[in-house]
Amino acid sequence: MFDVDEFLDDCIRANQEDKPHLAIKELLERAMSDPAALASALPPERAEITPLHASPELTVLKVVWTPGMTFRPHNHAMWAAIGIYTGGEDNEFFRREGGGLTPSGGRSLHVGDTVLLGGDVIHAVTNPTKEHAGAIHIYGGDLFGAVRSEWDPETFEEQQYDVPAAIQYFEDQNRLFESPTGA
């Protein structure tokens, strides 16, 4: 059984260590060793970005992607640790070049996988599976208060990250997924 409150307490303690990103990743790896317990405690039933803990020092989210959902290139402006407990995430990475973005590789995450992203990483995410992708995302700071960027997926034009628009996008994806016509 996965105890969300105990996990969050462990994350808060780990964030006080000399290398918090490594301590957090280790905690996340242990949690991902039992993906069924995570899915039971944090059911991945609809697209969502749900804060489990938010403070100036640490943000822990339950993130769920609908099947086939894609999210535009964005940054976090802080380190991030991501663990997948259902479905999957295809991460496409980018680097800044000539005032825009250039693709620079990618990484597919499957059930049980974790990844640590540096504070300068820019990525887009797609759930390539036919099931909801459930994940825990942990950030080394206040993700919702940070000055961040997102990029138009077609033109790669940079703009300020819009938290309310991102949350609305997840809701829109739920409507699309739940609609019999997909519209």
Sequence and secondary structure as in RCSB ss.txt:
>XXXX:A:sequence
MFDVDEFLDDCIRANQEDKPHLAIKELLERAMSDPAALASALPPERAEITPLHASPELTVLKVVWTPGMTFRPHN
HAMWAAIGIYTGGEDNEFFRREGGGLTPSGGRSLHVGDTVLLGGDVIHAVTNPTKEHAGAIHIYGGDLFGAVRSE
WDPETFEEQQYDVPAAIQYFEDQNRLFESPTGA
>XXXX:A:secstr
   HHHHHHHHHHHTTSSSHHHHHHHHHHHHHT HHHHHHHS   S EEEEEEE SS EEEEEEE TT EEEEEE
 SS EEEEEEESEEEEEEEEEETTEEEEEEEEEEETT EEEE TT EEEEE  SSS EEEEEEESS TTTS  EE
E TTT  EEE  HHHHHHHHHHHHHHHHSTT  
